[in-house]
Amino acid sequence: MSKSLPVLLNTFLLSSLLTLLLTACSSIEELTGNNPIIDTQGVNLAQYDADLLQCQNYANEVAIAQKAGSGAVTGAVVGGVFGAVVGNSNTAKKGAGIGAIGGGARGVGEGIRERERVIKRCLIGRGYRVLN
């Protein structure tokens, strides 16, 4: 096997994992700060603000740190195994590191999406028409 083939495989591995990481981070950025859109016709906005705050407090019970931690562990294992298959121990270590970052970011994204679902279900349960 020529020397350039392992270099190409390592480059492919690292660029694939980096792409995964960037995709996860952009998903997180899109999710943060989005409040539900409701139909405000006939809605007392002061009451809605109070209900939204209570629903957000319920959503804060979602354990994002735990999801990030388990995602990081899973990503590290997958990245390390993939790196070991296509390269050597150095590639495995790099793959594990990149996989941990990507997996952690994915876990955070999942936690944020779950918080959003909790808020929307809470508001729907209180009689609001959630549009998104």
C-alpha positions in Angstrom: 0.0 0.0 0.0 1.4 3.4 -0.9 2.1 6.0 1.7 -0.5 8.4 0.3 -3.5 6.1 0.8 -3.3 6.2 4.6 -2.9 10.0 4.5 -6.0 10.2 2.3 -8.0 7.9 4.6 -6.9 9.9 7.7 -7.8 13.2 6.0 -11.2 11.7 5.0 -11.8 10.5 8.6 -11.0 13.8 10.2 -12.9 15.8 7.6 -16.0 13.6 8.0 -15.9 13.9 11.8 -15.3 17.7 11.5 -18.3 18.0 9.2 -20.4 16.1 11.8 -19.3 18.4 14.5 -20.0 21.5 12.5 -23.5 20.2 11.6 -24.3 19.5 15.2 -23.1 22.9 16.3 -25.2 24.7 13.7 -28.2 22.7 14.7 -27.7 23.8 18.3 -27.4 27.5 17.2 -30.6 27.2 15.3 -32.4 25.8 18.3 -31.4 28.2 21.0 -33.7 31.1 21.7 -36.7 29.9 19.7 -39.9 30.5 21.6 -43.1 28.8 20.4 -45.3 30.7 18.0 -48.9 30.8 19.2 -52.1 32.1 17.7 -52.6 35.2 19.8 -56.3 35.8 18.8 -58.2 36.0 22.1 -55.1 35.4 24.2 -54.4 37.5 27.3 -50.7 38.1 26.6 -49.9 38.8 30.3 -51.3 35.4 31.2 -49.4 33.8 28.3 -46.1 35.3 29.5 -46.8 33.8 33.0 -47.7 30.4 31.5 -44.7 30.5 29.2 -42.4 31.1 32.1 -43.9 28.2 34.1 -43.6 25.9 31.1 -40.0 27.0 30.6 -39.3 26.1 34.2 -40.7 22.6 33.6 -38.5 22.3 30.5 -35.4 23.3 32.6 -35.8 19.9 34.3 -34.5 18.2 31.1 -30.9 17.1 31.9 -28.9 18.6 29.0 -25.6 18.0 30.6 -26.3 14.3 31.0 -27.3 14.1 27.3 -24.1 15.9 26.3 -22.0 13.6 28.5 -23.5 10.4 27.1 -23.2 11.8 23.5 -19.6 12.6 24.1 -18.8 9.1 25.3 -20.6 7.5 22.4 -18.9 9.9 19.9 -15.5 9.2 21.4 -16.0 5.4 21.1 -17.3 5.6 17.5 -14.6 8.1 16.5 -11.8 6.1 18.2 -12.9 2.8 16.6 -13.2 4.4 13.2 -9.8 6.1 13.6 -8.2 2.8 14.6 -9.7 1.0 11.6 -8.4 3.4 9.1 -5.2 4.5 10.8 -3.0 4.0 13.8 -3.2 4.8 17.5 -2.7 8.5 16.8 -5.5 8.6 14.3 -7.7 6.7 16.8 -7.0 9.3 19.5 -7.8 12.1 17.1 -10.9 10.4 16.0 -12.0 9.8 19.6 -11.4 13.5 20.4 -13.4 14.7 17.5 -16.1 12.2 18.0 -16.4 13.2 21.7 -16.9 16.9 20.7 -19.4 16.0 18.0 -21.3 13.6 20.2 -21.4 16.1 23.0 -22.7 18.7 20.7 -25.3 16.3 19.4 -26.4 15.5 22.9 -26.8 19.2 23.7 -28.9 19.6 20.6 -31.1 16.6 21.6 -31.6 18.1 25.0 -32.6 21.5 23.6 -35.1 19.9 21.2 -36.6 18.0 24.2 -36.9 21.2 26.2 -38.7 22.8 23.2 -41.1 19.8 23.1 -41.8 20.1 26.8 -42.6 23.8 26.5 -44.9 23.3 23.5 -46.8 20.4 25.2 -47.2 22.4 28.3 -48.6 25.4 26.4 -51.0 23.1 24.4 -52.1 21.6 27.7 -53.0 25.0 28.9 -55.2 25.7 25.9 -52.9 27.6 23.6 -52.7 27.0 19.9 -49.0 26.4 19.2 -48.3 27.0 15.5 -44.7 25.7 15.2 
